[in-house]
């Protein structure tokens, strides 16, 4: 996946996570917000030339992996299953 493909996938996944956690307060929503903030920072660094396309793609893939770790928690929260 090239940088633009990774960026598009990350944008889509973060938007879905933000939408899913919109009514949720607490650490899960905070974590999703922080991942979004980090992604915005990476995009700004890429746009300003402080990060290469290859560096951005690597970091964005890492964020996708982290976001994937939250998929189950987000699904449980949306379905009203309490976290342990």
N, C-alpha and C positions, 0 to 999 in steps of 0.2 A: 504494500500500500504506500502510495506517495504522500507527501505532506498534505496536499489538498484533500485527498480521500480520507486521511486520518482526521483532519480538521472537521470535515463534514460529518463523519461518524461521531466524533466527540461532541460536536454541536447538537446533533440529534439526540444522543444518549443523555447529555446533561439537560437539555430541554425537557425530555421525558421524565427524568428524575426530579427536576424542579416542579413540574406539573403534578407528579404523583405525590410529592411531599408538601404541596402548597398549604394544606390544612394541618400540617404536623408541626408541633413545636418540639424543641429538644435537640439532642445531639445528632440525630440522623439528618434533620433538615440543615443544621449547622454544618455538618460534614459536606453535604451536597453543595451548599452555598460556597464553602471554602474551595471545593474542587472547581466550581465555576469561576471563582476569583482567580485561582491559579491559572486556569485556561486563558482567561482574559489577559493576565500578565504575560504568559507565553506568546500570545498573539501580538501584544504590543512590542515585545522584544523582537519578534520576527519582523514586524513592520518597520521597526527602527534600525534593523540591521545588526542588532546585538545578538541575534541567534540565527543560525543557518537553517535552511529548509530541513536538512538532515537532522540537526539537533532538535528542531521543533517536532518533527515526525517521531523521533525517539521519545521525547518528553510527553507528547500527546498519547502515544501508545501506552506509556506508563500510567497516565491518567485514566485511560480506558480500562486498563487492568484493575486499577484501584476502584473505579466506578463499578466494574463487574463484581467486585467483592461485596458491594452494597445491594446488588440486585435482589437477593433473597430477603434482606431486611426491608427494603422498600416494598416489595410485594406483600410481605407480612403486615407492614404498617398500613398499606392501602386496604388490606382485607380485614383490618382490625384485630390482628393476632398480636397479643402483648409480647414485648421483647423481654428476654430473661437476662 
